[in-house]
Amino acid sequence: DQQVKQNSPSLSVQEGRISILNCDYTNSMFDYFLWYKKYPAEGPTFLISISSIKDKNEDGRFTVFLNKSAKHLSLHIVPSQPGDSAVYFCAAPVPFQGGSEKLVFGKGTKLTVNP
Amino acid sequence: NAGVTQTPKFQVLKTGQSMTLQCAQDMNHEYMSWYRQDPGMGLRLIHYSVGAGITDQGEVPNGYNVSRSTTEDFPLRLLSAAPSQTSVYFCASSYLGPTDTQYFGPGTRLTVL
């Protein structure tokens, strides 16, 4: 059962427009979320994170919004550039065995930014 | 500073063969982990380590072993390869654990025939 869900496998936008990638989660106790970006034949790289004490975190062209009541977060990229074309994963640390935590990932959304 | 390195990049095995996927990091990170990524799936945790000499199972550990004799190295062993282990494998490291920024290696694409 997926704890972090990305329901859109792909998204295509025009260069210069806004890209909005969505992520839903199941447990209202989750308190920290991360976005990773992955290019083909490379490992994921950290992009941006947000704590549940905030509803927005911004880093340059990237902004993540958190709606705790809806258990939903979104990543906005403005303006989108062709180099943003990648797979984006939403992730959250969740309780695991023995008091530890593990990182659970959504299935990813493939973003294509067309010139 | 090479970050996280993984070898090999590609590997083809026959069912029943064993092999070791190598992972090394030069950032003095305590936490290291192995994930597998299958088509249409997110990354799933295989094994992890919170420091040298300490390892534990993740969510999909069956068929894999790990060891952590040094801070730098975290090899993943496939004991008897099965077609279900065909996947892309990523090693990652971080200072503190899952809530800390994970640095991923470039991945190993494994095919088991």
Interface residues (C-beta under 8 A of the other chain):
Chain A: Q2 V4 P9 Y32 L34 Y36 A41 E42 G43 P44 T45 F46 S49 F89 A91 P93 Q97 G98 S100 E101 K102 L103 V104 F105 G106 K107 G108
Chain B: V4 S33 G40 M41 G42 L43 R44 L45 Y48 V50 D56 Q57 G58 E59 F90 A92 G97 P98 T99 T101 Q102 Y103 F104 G105 P106 G107
